């Protein structure tokens, strides 16, 4: 189990008090459900990362989700063609909030060596990316480091960040509609 690192934590014999934000962040960071969107050689490295030698399940990622409605971390690994771009965006839009994106490898992050008319030059042109993992292809240790950075982000993220005006403006920039949380 993780540790809540906060100056305002009150410890006593048999109890620990903290803020609701910190407790929920800790729970979220230790129960991330990833959705792999893997192509090319980065997809093979991601498969190796999920194997017994590297064991991603020790980070609370035991269950891979192959439905966007049941995932909160989209792992895009490999080359994304422009024809595949709208499908990737649709998968992202189908995920429930809160959601995070991990861009694995040079191709997903910047198009890699494929500077052609048919390859998307970075998935951040169509969906927002939280963490980038460099490499061509990245080693499993690098993918694990990217996942650890996602966990740090999830742990420290405010419950209200997704409803902030900055986040709404970012989604408008990507032409992604957000439902108003106040409208039922």
MARLUMSE-326284 format. One record per residue: residue number from 0; residue in three letters; z, x, y of N, C-alpha, C, CB in turn. Coordinates in Angstrom, 3 decimals, always signed. Atoms other than C-alpha are relative to their C-alpha. Glycine has a CB too. Layout:
n_res_n.c3_n.c1_n.c2_ca.c3_ca.c1_ca.c2_c.c3_c.c1_c.c2_cb.c3_cb.c1_cb.c2
NUM_ALA_Z_X_Y_Z_X_Y_Z_X_Y_Z_X_Y;
...
! end
This chain:
n_res_n.c3_n.c1_n.c2_ca.c3_ca.c1_ca.c2_c.c3_c.c1_c.c2_cb.c3_cb.c1_cb.c2
0_UNK_+0.000_+0.847_-1.180_+0.000_+0.000_+0.000_+0.000_+0.885_+1.232_+1.217_-0.960_+0.004;
1_UNK_+0.085_-0.767_-1.232_-0.660_+1.175_+3.527_+1.293_+0.008_+0.776_-1.088_-0.538_+0.860;
2_UNK_-1.179_-0.129_-0.842_+1.786_+2.033_+6.237_-0.335_-0.542_+1.384_+0.481_+1.480_+0.077;
3_UNK_+0.190_+0.515_-1.353_+2.157_+0.209_+9.540_+0.476_+1.085_+0.962_+0.780_-1.361_+0.226;
4_UNK_-0.371_-1.033_-0.956_+2.058_+2.863_+12.268_+0.028_-0.603_+1.400_-0.984_+1.200_-0.066;
5_UNK_-0.160_+0.650_-1.294_+3.439_+1.303_+15.405_+1.342_+0.435_+0.578_-0.088_-1.561_-0.126;
6_UNK_-1.252_-0.400_-0.644_+6.068_+2.408_+17.914_+0.997_-1.146_+0.052_-0.270_+0.511_+1.404;
7_UNK_-0.878_+1.148_-0.154_+7.470_-1.134_+18.046_+0.493_-0.566_-1.332_-0.709_-1.072_+0.766;
8_UNK_-0.484_+0.461_+1.298_+8.279_-1.414_+14.326_+1.514_+0.186_-0.045_-0.697_+0.769_-1.171;
9_UNK_-1.461_-0.053_+0.123_+11.940_-2.200_+13.681_+0.340_+0.039_-1.483_+0.689_-1.230_+0.709;
10_UNK_-0.390_-0.144_+1.398_+13.288_-0.950_+10.382_+1.496_-0.212_-0.137_-0.402_+1.382_-0.547;
11_UNK_-1.410_+0.184_+0.319_+16.559_-1.946_+8.854_+0.172_-0.038_-1.504_+0.553_-1.289_+0.645;
12_UNK_-0.229_+0.033_+1.434_+18.159_-2.145_+5.455_-0.537_-1.319_-0.567_+1.512_+0.171_-0.321;
13_UNK_+0.566_+1.173_+0.643_+15.982_-4.549_+3.474_-1.003_-0.779_+0.832_+1.081_-0.896_-0.386;
14_UNK_+0.988_+0.720_-0.803_+13.635_-5.569_+6.302_-0.779_+0.958_+0.891_+0.681_-1.075_+0.852;
15_UNK_+0.813_-0.718_-0.965_+10.877_-4.369_+8.584_-0.691_-1.044_+0.868_-1.038_+0.950_-0.705;
16_UNK_+0.612_+0.944_-0.940_+9.681_-6.232_+11.690_-1.124_+0.694_+0.755_+1.055_-0.564_+0.991;
17_UNK_+1.124_-0.518_-0.770_+6.363_-5.734_+13.434_-0.735_-1.185_+0.621_-0.961_+0.857_-0.896;
18_UNK_+0.772_+1.084_-0.596_+3.721_-7.742_+15.282_-0.934_-0.605_-1.054_-0.809_+0.509_+1.228;
19_UNK_+0.904_+0.681_+0.919_+1.469_-10.251_+13.551_-1.342_+0.721_-0.081_-0.205_-1.453_+0.433;
20_UNK_+1.251_-0.762_-0.024_-1.617_-8.259_+14.632_+0.043_+1.172_-0.974_-0.284_+0.508_+1.413;
21_UNK_-0.132_-1.190_+0.858_-0.353_-5.133_+12.838_+0.094_-0.385_-1.468_+1.235_+0.818_+0.402;
22_UNK_-0.153_+0.425_+1.397_+0.614_-6.985_+9.657_-1.331_-0.515_-0.566_+1.084_-1.096_-0.111;
23_UNK_+1.290_+0.513_+0.454_-2.731_-8.791_+9.422_-1.011_+1.134_-0.109_-0.518_-1.089_+0.955;
24_UNK_+0.883_-1.164_+0.059_-4.605_-5.564_+10.191_+0.236_+0.828_-1.257_+0.196_+0.869_+1.232;
25_UNK_-0.339_-0.743_+1.218_-2.781_-3.821_+7.352_-0.519_-0.732_-1.231_+1.527_+0.206_-0.106;
26_UNK_+0.480_+0.787_+1.145_-3.580_-6.646_+4.921_-1.527_+0.032_-0.087_+0.493_-1.458_+0.105;
27_UNK_+1.462_-0.017_-0.007_-7.246_-6.743_+5.976_-0.541_+1.357_-0.444_-0.527_-0.344_+1.393;
28_UNK_+0.524_-1.336_+0.296_-7.717_-2.980_+5.734_+0.148_+0.356_-1.473_+0.709_+1.042_+0.852;
29_UNK_-0.192_-0.300_+1.421_-6.467_-2.949_+2.145_-0.649_-1.032_-0.913_+1.475_+0.088_-0.311;
30_UNK_+0.679_+0.996_+0.839_-8.630_-5.838_+0.950_-1.405_-0.292_+0.519_+0.818_-1.299_-0.057;
31_UNK_+1.367_+0.144_-0.498_-12.149_-5.223_+2.232_-0.926_-0.323_-1.178_-0.467_+1.301_+0.739;
32_UNK_+0.968_+0.378_+1.029_-14.894_-6.928_+0.204_-1.388_+0.420_+0.476_+0.054_-1.541_-0.299;
33_UNK_+1.300_-0.494_-0.462_-18.134_-4.955_+0.569_-1.182_-0.725_-0.629_-0.114_+1.467_-0.287;
34_UNK_+1.282_+0.520_+0.457_-21.662_-6.287_+0.248_-1.000_+1.148_+0.099_-0.465_-1.257_+0.846;
35_UNK_+0.969_-1.097_-0.068_-24.070_-3.489_-0.716_-1.409_-0.513_+0.274_+0.016_+0.801_-1.300;
36_UNK_+1.405_+0.263_-0.294_-27.539_-3.673_+0.813_-0.669_+1.356_-0.155_-0.228_-0.640_+1.463;
37_UNK_+0.387_-1.367_+0.319_-28.850_-0.569_-0.906_-1.455_+0.107_-0.419_+0.881_+0.544_-1.090;
38_UNK_+1.370_-0.325_+0.376_-32.352_+0.835_-1.127_-0.089_+1.517_-0.122_-1.040_-0.558_+1.047;
39_UNK_+0.325_-1.432_+0.053_-33.784_+4.278_-1.946_+1.124_+0.857_-0.557_-0.355_+0.490_+1.373;
40_UNK_-0.932_-0.980_+0.563_-31.753_+7.389_-2.680_+1.438_-0.221_+0.478_-0.449_+1.407_+0.364;
41_UNK_-1.360_+0.290_-0.475_-28.757_+6.338_-0.539_+0.669_-1.061_-0.867_-0.028_-0.465_+1.466;
42_UNK_-0.524_+1.011_+0.915_-28.359_+3.354_-2.845_+0.530_+0.636_-1.272_-1.078_-1.024_-0.338;
43_UNK_-0.447_-0.715_+1.197_-28.062_+5.736_-5.810_+1.309_+0.732_+0.291_-1.085_+0.999_-0.483;
44_UNK_-1.254_-0.682_-0.368_-25.390_+7.767_-3.987_+1.137_-1.006_+0.147_-0.176_+0.795_+1.316;
45_UNK_-1.033_+1.034_-0.102_-23.518_+4.540_-3.215_+0.455_-0.423_-1.394_-0.524_-1.224_+0.792;
46_UNK_-0.376_+0.334_+1.380_-23.626_+3.664_-6.922_+0.916_+1.066_-0.588_-1.253_-0.159_-0.878;
47_UNK_-0.863_-1.088_+0.478_-22.135_+7.073_-7.699_+1.390_-0.104_+0.617_-0.624_+1.373_+0.329;
48_UNK_-1.283_+0.157_-0.689_-19.400_+6.398_-5.155_+0.840_-1.089_-0.646_-0.221_-0.322_+1.477;
49_UNK_-0.727_+1.101_+0.641_-18.477_+3.183_-6.941_+0.382_+0.315_-1.440_-0.835_-1.265_+0.037;
50_UNK_-0.304_-0.383_+1.380_-18.302_+4.976_-10.316_+1.409_+0.555_-0.157_-1.001_+1.024_-0.484;
51_UNK_-1.370_-0.432_+0.310_-15.181_+6.279_-12.009_+0.360_+1.366_+0.587_+0.188_+0.039_-1.493;
52_UNK_-0.303_-1.328_-0.547_-15.489_+9.824_-10.598_+0.569_-0.084_+1.420_-1.262_+0.869_-0.003;
53_UNK_-0.467_+0.131_-1.383_-14.890_+8.633_-7.023_+0.880_-1.222_+0.203_-1.180_-0.066_+0.941;
54_UNK_-0.915_+1.140_+0.096_-13.285_+5.229_-7.695_+0.358_-0.639_+1.341_+1.253_+0.432_-0.677;
55_UNK_-0.254_+0.694_-1.270_-13.614_+3.152_-4.533_+1.055_-1.094_-0.143_-1.294_-0.605_+0.534;
56_UNK_-0.982_+1.071_+0.191_-11.282_+0.574_-6.091_+1.394_+0.428_+0.452_+0.037_-0.424_-1.468;
57_UNK_-1.323_-0.448_-0.473_-8.318_+2.730_-5.077_+0.211_-0.276_+1.489_+0.173_+1.493_-0.267;
58_UNK_-0.090_+0.335_-1.420_-9.088_+1.726_-1.480_-0.035_-1.510_+0.229_-1.136_+0.668_+0.769;
59_UNK_-0.005_+1.453_-0.132_-8.845_-2.009_-2.144_-1.376_-0.614_-0.013_+0.689_-0.388_+1.249;
60_UNK_+1.383_+0.476_+0.031_-12.591_-2.366_-2.707_-0.467_-0.162_-1.440_-0.929_+0.971_+0.760;
61_UNK_+0.289_+0.192_+1.421_-12.487_-3.255_-6.393_-1.187_-0.934_-0.209_+1.227_-0.552_-0.719;
62_UNK_+0.979_+1.064_+0.208_-14.715_-6.273_-6.013_-1.162_+0.130_+0.971_+0.658_-1.371_+0.151;
63_UNK_+1.205_+0.055_-0.816_-18.258_-5.881_-4.752_-0.450_-1.453_+0.073_-1.131_+0.917_-0.582;
64_UNK_+0.468_+1.368_-0.177_-19.593_-9.104_-3.338_-1.513_+0.025_+0.144_+0.670_-0.673_+1.236;
65_UNK_+1.443_+0.079_-0.139_-23.226_-10.028_-3.759_-0.409_-1.303_+0.665_-0.673_+0.134_-1.357;
66_UNK_+0.258_+1.171_-0.824_-22.929_-13.117_-1.592_+0.531_+0.298_+1.396_+0.663_-1.292_-0.604;
67_UNK_-0.479_-0.306_-1.350_-22.748_-12.634_+2.184_+1.148_-0.901_+0.453_-1.138_-0.116_+0.979;
68_UNK_-1.060_+0.929_-0.408_-20.435_-15.629_+2.470_+1.368_+0.419_-0.519_-0.319_-1.400_-0.486;
69_UNK_-1.266_-0.454_+0.563_-17.768_-13.806_+0.445_+0.276_+1.463_+0.316_+0.006_-0.211_-1.497;
70_UNK_-0.156_-1.418_-0.335_-18.035_-10.366_+2.050_+0.387_+0.160_+1.463_-1.297_+0.776_-0.295;
71_UNK_-0.320_-0.287_-1.400_-16.643_-8.818_+5.198_-0.448_+1.391_+0.437_+1.485_-0.142_+0.226;
72_UNK_+0.552_-1.311_-0.337_-18.202_-5.322_+5.049_-1.411_+0.090_-0.561_+0.895_+1.155_-0.554;
73_UNK_+1.391_-0.173_+0.407_-21.976_-4.902_+4.961_-0.285_+1.494_-0.039_-0.985_-0.746_+0.973;
74_UNK_+0.326_-1.417_+0.161_-22.918_-1.490_+3.573_-1.513_+0.099_-0.153_+0.749_+0.639_-1.240;
75_UNK_+1.450_-0.162_+0.023_-26.544_-0.735_+4.440_-0.280_+1.460_-0.318_-0.663_-0.433_+1.365;
76_UNK_+0.253_-1.359_+0.471_-27.659_+2.317_+2.469_-1.469_+0.146_-0.352_+0.888_+0.341_-1.218;
77_UNK_+1.387_-0.278_+0.329_-31.226_+3.543_+2.546_-0.984_-0.459_+1.046_-0.337_-0.629_-1.284;
78_UNK_+1.100_+0.317_-0.898_-34.574_+2.937_+4.161_-0.166_-1.510_+0.132_-1.302_+0.639_-0.498;
79_UNK_+0.228_+1.417_-0.270_-35.043_-0.465_+5.793_-1.355_-0.122_+0.698_+1.161_-0.618_+0.878;
80_UNK_+1.316_+0.196_-0.609_-38.636_-1.456_+6.444_+0.092_-1.109_+1.049_-1.073_-0.349_-1.083;
81_UNK_+0.012_+1.046_-1.030_-39.531_-3.641_+9.411_-0.160_-1.379_-0.618_-1.123_+0.251_+1.008;
82_UNK_+0.163_+1.269_+0.694_-40.509_-6.360_+6.954_+1.325_-0.477_-0.588_-1.050_+0.129_-1.101;
83_UNK_-1.302_+0.322_+0.569_-36.999_-6.227_+5.444_+1.042_-0.274_+1.091_+0.473_+1.138_-0.902;
84_UNK_-0.925_+0.166_-1.116_-35.311_-6.271_+8.882_+0.500_-1.427_+0.211_-0.653_+0.465_+1.241;
85_UNK_-0.478_+1.373_-0.184_-35.221_-10.087_+9.326_+0.914_-0.479_-1.128_-1.176_-0.934_+0.116;
86_UNK_-0.854_+0.378_+1.131_-33.681_-10.460_+5.858_+1.382_+0.615_+0.177_-0.628_+0.453_-1.349;
87_UNK_-1.282_-0.657_-0.259_-30.977_-7.917_+6.714_+0.772_-0.736_+1.090_-0.217_+1.470_+0.403;
88_UNK_-0.654_+0.742_-1.082_-30.243_-9.785_+9.945_+0.526_-1.343_-0.488_-0.971_-0.213_+1.162;
89_UNK_-0.442_+1.276_+0.542_-30.028_-13.079_+8.066_+1.238_+0.175_-0.879_-1.127_-0.656_-0.797;
90_UNK_-1.183_-0.284_+0.827_-27.579_-11.561_+5.568_+1.207_+0.230_+0.899_-0.241_+1.240_-0.915;
91_UNK_-1.091_-0.262_-0.944_-25.457_-10.305_+8.484_+0.504_-1.299_+0.630_-0.464_+0.975_+1.097;
92_UNK_-0.382_+1.260_-0.642_-25.492_-13.719_+10.177_+0.727_-0.939_-0.956_-1.229_-0.695_+0.558;
93_UNK_-0.654_+0.866_+0.978_-24.391_-15.434_+6.952_+1.426_+0.434_-0.313_-0.805_-0.032_-1.271;
94_UNK_-1.365_-0.477_+0.253_-21.242_-13.313_+6.740_+0.969_-0.675_+0.964_+0.082_+1.545_+0.142;
95_UNK_-1.021_+0.624_-0.839_-18.071_-14.927_+8.052_+0.707_+1.060_+0.841_+1.022_-0.773_-0.866;
96_UNK_-0.800_-0.898_-0.842_-16.052_-13.377_+10.869_+1.386_+0.151_-0.613_+0.099_-0.536_+1.465;
97_UNK_+0.463_-1.258_-0.561_-14.485_-10.876_+10.957_-0.873_+0.741_-1.000_+1.184_+0.869_+0.419;
98_UNK_+0.912_-0.757_+0.854_-17.219_-8.619_+9.618_-0.279_+1.356_+0.632_-1.321_-0.778_-0.231;
99_UNK_+0.259_-1.356_-0.442_-18.045_-4.949_+9.827_-1.243_+0.510_-0.700_+1.209_+0.920_-0.277;
100_UNK_+1.223_-0.574_+0.561_-21.154_-2.838_+9.160_+0.148_+1.507_-0.109_-1.231_-0.363_+0.863;
101_UNK_+0.014_-1.435_+0.269_-21.377_+0.633_+7.607_-1.452_+0.402_-0.249_+0.923_+0.372_-1.229;
102_UNK_+1.368_-0.479_+0.144_-24.733_+2.404_+8.040_+0.050_+1.328_-0.742_-0.708_+0.151_+1.393;
103_UNK_-0.095_-1.177_+0.864_-25.144_+4.942_+5.219_-1.341_+0.716_-0.050_+0.454_-0.396_-1.423;
104_UNK_+1.182_-0.841_+0.108_-27.660_+7.762_+5.450_-0.852_+0.036_+1.248_-0.824_-0.455_-1.127;
105_UNK_+0.859_-0.214_-1.166_-30.230_+9.025_+7.905_-0.997_-1.139_+0.184_-0.746_+1.323_-0.131;
106_UNK_+1.018_+1.059_-0.115_-32.757_+6.271_+7.111_+0.566_-1.278_+0.611_-0.593_-0.311_-1.374;
107_UNK_-0.609_+1.211_-0.560_-30.406_+3.359_+7.825_+0.452_+0.238_+1.434_+1.192_-0.454_-0.862;
108_UNK_-0.529_-0.299_-1.332_-28.999_+5.116_+10.890_-1.084_+0.248_+1.039_+0.899_+1.198_-0.070;
109_UNK_+1.004_-0.364_-1.000_-32.196_+6.390_+12.508_-1.436_-0.016_-0.510_+0.305_+1.350_+0.530;
110_UNK_+1.347_-0.030_+0.564_-35.206_+5.923_+10.242_-0.259_+1.243_-0.823_-1.019_-0.095_+1.096;
111_UNK_+0.114_-1.226_+0.795_-34.701_+9.382_+8.752_-1.306_+0.731_+0.236_+0.134_-0.318_-1.463;
112_UNK_+1.252_-0.752_-0.098_-37.835_+11.359_+8.004_-1.209_-0.922_+0.116_-0.162_+0.910_-1.209;
113_UNK_+1.093_+0.966_-0.012_-39.900_+8.177_+8.018_-0.239_-0.552_+1.402_+0.295_-1.142_-0.967;
114_UNK_+0.333_+0.434_-1.354_-41.095_+7.991_+11.618_-1.380_-0.649_-0.049_+0.032_+1.202_+1.019;
115_UNK_+1.271_+0.685_+0.200_-43.798_+5.470_+10.741_+0.068_-1.411_+0.579_-0.363_-0.048_-1.498;
116_UNK_+0.099_+1.347_-0.544_-44.963_+2.057_+11.879_+0.759_-1.023_-0.837_-1.448_-0.404_+0.108;
117_UNK_-0.559_+1.010_+0.900_-43.393_+0.329_+8.870_+1.507_+0.115_-0.216_-0.685_+0.085_-1.318;
118_UNK_-1.430_-0.218_+0.245_-39.829_+1.741_+8.879_+0.795_-0.260_+1.273_+0.257_+1.438_-0.509;
119_UNK_-0.908_+0.294_-1.113_-37.078_+0.400_+11.119_+0.734_+1.280_+0.385_+1.016_-1.131_-0.381;
120_UNK_-0.605_-1.249_-0.463_-35.795_+3.298_+13.218_+1.477_-0.202_+0.350_-0.764_+0.543_+1.222;
121_UNK_-1.434_+0.237_-0.165_-32.129_+2.433_+12.751_+0.317_-1.477_-0.049_+0.494_+0.591_+1.312;
122_UNK_-0.349_+1.419_+0.127_-30.488_-0.835_+11.737_+0.709_-0.529_+1.237_+0.876_-0.217_-1.219;
123_UNK_-0.670_+0.452_-1.220_-28.625_-0.896_+15.050_-0.976_-0.625_+0.993_+0.725_+1.162_+0.657;
124_UNK_+0.987_+0.712_-0.825_-31.850_-2.259_+16.548_+0.034_-1.501_-0.260_-1.408_+0.540_-0.268;
125_UNK_-0.025_+1.424_+0.320_-31.219_-5.598_+14.800_+1.400_-0.549_-0.250_-0.848_-0.254_-1.201;
126_UNK_-1.393_+0.435_+0.196_-27.477_-5.737_+13.943_+0.932_+1.076_+0.536_+0.300_-0.288_-1.510;
127_UNK_-0.948_-1.004_-0.485_-24.399_-4.031_+15.435_+0.591_+0.793_-1.165_+1.124_-0.668_+0.814;
128_UNK_-0.541_-0.890_+1.023_-23.092_-1.055_+13.447_+1.360_+0.511_+0.466_-0.976_+1.187_-0.290;
129_UNK_-1.336_-0.481_-0.334_-19.405_-0.073_+13.348_+0.178_+1.485_-0.308_+1.038_-0.805_-0.749;
130_UNK_-0.167_-1.397_+0.408_-19.559_+3.274_+11.484_-1.311_+0.497_-0.600_+1.175_+0.155_-1.023;
131_UNK_+1.183_-0.656_+0.542_-22.429_+5.661_+10.727_+0.435_+1.108_-0.949_-0.893_+0.565_+1.136;
132_UNK_-0.235_-1.090_+0.940_-22.462_+7.995_+7.701_-1.267_+0.845_-0.008_+0.361_-0.532_-1.449;
133_UNK_+1.200_-0.834_-0.037_-24.859_+10.933_+8.210_-0.329_+0.574_-1.378_+0.179_+1.135_+1.008;
134_UNK_+0.399_-0.663_+1.230_-26.798_+12.679_+5.465_-1.290_-0.556_-0.550_+1.082_-0.118_-1.029;
135_UNK_+1.266_+0.417_+0.594_-30.007_+12.512_+3.495_-0.105_+0.543_-1.422_-1.196_+0.482_+0.856;
136_UNK_-0.971_+1.094_-0.063_-28.640_+11.271_+1.165_+1.406_+0.557_+0.178_-0.075_-0.874_-1.273;
137_UNK_-1.381_-0.478_-0.152_-24.942_+11.515_+2.010_+0.694_+0.108_-1.358_+0.796_-0.940_+0.926;
138_UNK_-0.793_-0.167_+1.216_-22.570_+12.737_-0.681_+1.015_-1.139_-0.103_+0.720_+1.383_-0.011;
139_UNK_-1.012_+1.043_+0.153_-20.074_+10.244_-2.132_+1.244_+0.231_+0.857_+0.402_-0.101_-1.442;
140_UNK_-1.156_-0.299_-0.856_-17.302_+12.031_-0.210_-0.245_-0.461_+1.427_+0.311_+1.502_-0.016;
141_UNK_+0.329_+0.454_-1.350_-19.104_+11.238_+3.038_+0.052_-1.526_+0.088_-1.391_+0.509_+0.413;
142_UNK_-0.059_+1.463_+0.015_-19.450_+7.573_+2.069_+1.452_-0.459_-0.002_-0.750_-0.571_-1.229;
143_UNK_-1.435_+0.329_+0.028_-15.726_+7.462_+1.262_+0.610_+0.222_+1.379_+0.746_+0.855_-1.063;
144_UNK_-0.500_-0.242_-1.353_-15.021_+9.005_+4.685_-0.430_-1.131_+0.944_-0.507_+1.364_+0.527;
145_UNK_+0.460_+1.131_-0.806_-17.138_+6.269_+6.296_+0.816_-1.252_-0.269_-1.468_-0.276_-0.269;
146_UNK_-0.827_+1.155_+0.366_-15.192_+3.618_+4.392_+1.407_+0.147_+0.571_+0.062_-0.162_-1.535;
147_UNK_-1.337_-0.228_-0.578_-11.909_+5.201_+5.520_-0.011_-0.256_+1.504_+0.480_+1.443_-0.287;
148_UNK_+0.116_+0.293_-1.435_-13.129_+5.013_+9.117_-0.093_-1.500_+0.253_-1.227_+0.706_+0.593;
149_UNK_+0.026_+1.467_-0.101_-13.936_+1.311_+8.594_+1.415_-0.539_-0.160_-0.948_-0.622_-1.073;
150_UNK_-1.377_+0.462_+0.228_-10.395_+0.832_+7.242_+0.863_+0.237_+1.235_+0.618_+0.714_-1.220;
151_UNK_-0.758_-0.275_-1.237_-8.932_+2.502_+10.366_-0.359_-1.010_+1.087_-0.277_+1.442_+0.503;
152_UNK_+0.463_+0.967_-0.991_-11.047_+0.234_+12.564_+0.560_-1.387_-0.284_-1.527_-0.047_+0.028;
153_UNK_-0.501_+1.318_+0.392_-10.033_-2.891_+10.624_+1.495_-0.093_+0.262_-0.302_-0.280_-1.487;
154_UNK_-1.462_-0.008_-0.157_-6.365_-1.917_+10.743_+0.422_-0.143_+1.456_+0.582_+1.284_-0.574;
155_UNK_-0.387_-0.009_-1.416_-6.307_-1.450_+14.525_-0.662_-1.092_+0.827_-0.328_+1.328_+0.599;
156_UNK_+0.720_+1.020_-0.767_-8.625_-4.304_+15.520_+0.892_-1.191_+0.323_-1.233_-0.470_-0.770;
157_UNK_-0.758_+1.170_-0.439_-7.046_-7.092_+17.507_-0.570_-1.264_-0.631_-0.015_-0.115_+1.537;
158_UNK_+0.460_+1.269_+0.565_-7.228_-10.592_+16.086_-0.943_-0.718_+0.947_+1.186_-0.898_-0.328;
159_UNK_+0.790_+0.716_-1.008_-8.848_-11.782_+19.314_-1.242_+0.764_+0.456_+0.862_-0.301_+1.196;
160_UNK_+1.148_-0.776_-0.465_-11.484_-9.027_+19.741_-1.309_-0.734_-0.226_-0.041_+1.345_-0.697;
161_UNK_+1.247_+0.686_+0.335_-14.156_-11.136_+18.075_-0.281_-1.178_+0.930_+0.045_-0.482_-1.437;
162_UNK_+0.193_+1.104_-0.932_-13.639_-13.847_+20.687_-0.068_+0.476_+1.451_+1.118_-1.011_-0.157;
163_UNK_+0.031_-0.539_-1.362_-13.742_-11.526_+23.701_-1.390_-0.168_+0.606_+0.411_+1.488_+0.006;
164_UNK_+1.292_+0.144_-0.680_-16.478_-11.779_+26.295_-0.913_+1.191_-0.296_+0.207_-0.142_+1.520;
165_UNK_+0.799_-1.183_+0.320_-17.612_-8.215_+25.491_-0.702_-0.175_-1.344_+0.886_+1.261_-0.021;
166_UNK_+0.580_+0.209_+1.332_-18.161_-9.125_+21.830_-1.081_-1.076_+0.049_+1.097_-0.393_-1.016;
167_UNK_+1.001_+1.062_-0.135_-20.005_-12.320_+22.768_-1.263_+0.532_+0.682_+0.579_-1.189_+0.800;
168_UNK_+1.153_-0.597_-0.672_-22.249_-10.335_+25.130_-0.784_+0.903_-0.957_+0.456_+0.801_+1.233;
169_UNK_+0.659_-0.845_+0.991_-22.973_-7.853_+22.332_-0.828_-0.841_-0.966_+1.035_+0.828_-0.772;
170_UNK_+0.731_+0.869_+0.921_-23.993_-10.670_+19.992_-1.223_-0.614_+0.682_+0.921_-1.109_-0.535;
171_UNK_+1.148_+0.524_-0.743_-26.234_-12.154_+22.710_-1.093_+1.059_+0.116_+0.432_-0.474_+1.402;
172_UNK_+0.952_-1.098_-0.090_-27.862_-8.745_+23.091_-0.804_+0.141_-1.296_+0.732_+1.309_+0.315;
173_UNK_+0.679_-0.047_+1.302_-28.701_-8.815_+19.372_-0.634_-1.339_-0.371_+0.983_+0.417_-1.087;
174_UNK_+0.539_+1.351_+0.220_-29.797_-12.465_+19.671_+0.613_-0.665_-1.228_-1.520_+0.056_-0.152;
175_UNK_-0.755_+0.623_+1.087_-27.112_-13.626_+17.243_+0.902_-1.048_+0.612_+0.827_+1.054_-0.814;
176_UNK_-0.809_+1.098_-0.526_-25.544_-17.017_+17.913_+1.393_+0.038_-0.600_-0.667_-1.353_-0.285;
177_UNK_-1.383_+0.096_+0.463_-21.786_-17.344_+17.698_+0.504_-1.407_+0.277_+0.909_+1.065_+0.694;
178_UNK_-0.596_+1.307_-0.197_-19.935_-20.588_+17.243_+1.230_+0.147_+0.880_+0.361_-0.656_-1.350;
179_UNK_-1.161_+0.006_-0.863_-17.335_-21.416_+19.845_+1.241_-0.359_-0.826_-0.195_-0.993_+1.175;
180_UNK_-1.182_+0.294_+0.820_-13.868_-21.217_+18.178_+0.776_-1.215_+0.463_+0.911_+1.179_-0.014;
181_UNK_-0.745_+1.155_-0.532_-12.543_-23.996_+20.426_-0.649_-1.334_-0.363_+0.117_+0.109_+1.514;
182_UNK_+0.718_+1.231_+0.349_-15.224_-26.516_+19.350_+0.155_-0.248_-1.489_-1.509_+0.090_+0.393;
183_UNK_-0.191_+0.315_+1.428_-14.464_-28.309_+16.089_-1.000_-1.001_-0.474_+1.394_-0.522_-0.261;
! end
